[in-house]
Amino acid sequence: MILRTGRSVISRVLFVVFLVAVGAFFAIPLAWLMVAPFDASPSMSVQWPDWTLANFRTLAENPYALRSIGNSLLLAVGTMAVTVVTATLASYALSRVRIPGRDALLYGMLLLSSIVTGTAAMVPTFQLMTAVNLIDTRTGVALVLTGGLLPTVIFILKDFMDSVPRSYEESARLYGASRLQVLTHVVVPVARPGIAFVAIWGMVQVWGNFLVPFLLLRDPNTQPAAVLMYTFYTEAGQADLRLISVFSLIFVAPVLVIYLVVNRKFGFRFFGGIKA
């Protein structure tokens, strides 16, 4: 009995040590991100900083830095809006209309979107955007990103659409509601947790995307923050940690704000309601 108790205590201690090690593994980069922007001479290690705000002033002197944040917001919001509207209509149609091979179509889209990655599709994507004259335009970038997000978003939203009772829609139709009114006033309110999830997920995917904007945008005035960060190098070809650390801190701020707002409104609960 004593031996068994001792083994249990040892296993618990080892489990706690493992959790502390994993937590430290994730906490150290975050600690660096919090202190390096305020260090006069940041390095790759976490150290007590030589406190200064000069790094922020240096970043503010860059004519493209703050503009790139605005470009990222524009791309993220625009892509999210197009993706959510398109995926909502498509998922609702696939949920309600019985067509042969519907499930195979859904799984096929999801599978192909996972296999054909952005790297594999670089050449055909560039050729397609060149053919439609959308190179060096935010519209072209938003359309390409939307095409990459749609299969997954439609697949996720269809489950939420399936969970909406058909009796709700039938009651609305009896009162003379059109199909569009049924969708906007009945189905969307009930499925809003899923719509909110895919909206935030899509914005995060676009916010950190480097390949597509780097491939299609040439004008520094239109490049998002993920691409501009690639240019923060010194004359010797070394990474400028002062600019990178400051810009990284500013870069993650909008995502944290979105998380806090959504978590306050929805939390970790999934709920819905019918709009009166």
Summary of the structure (lengths in Angstrom):
residues: 276
radius of gyration: 24.1
end to end distance: 63.7
largest distance: 77.0
contacts: 755
relative contact order: 0.13
helix: 72%
strand: 1%
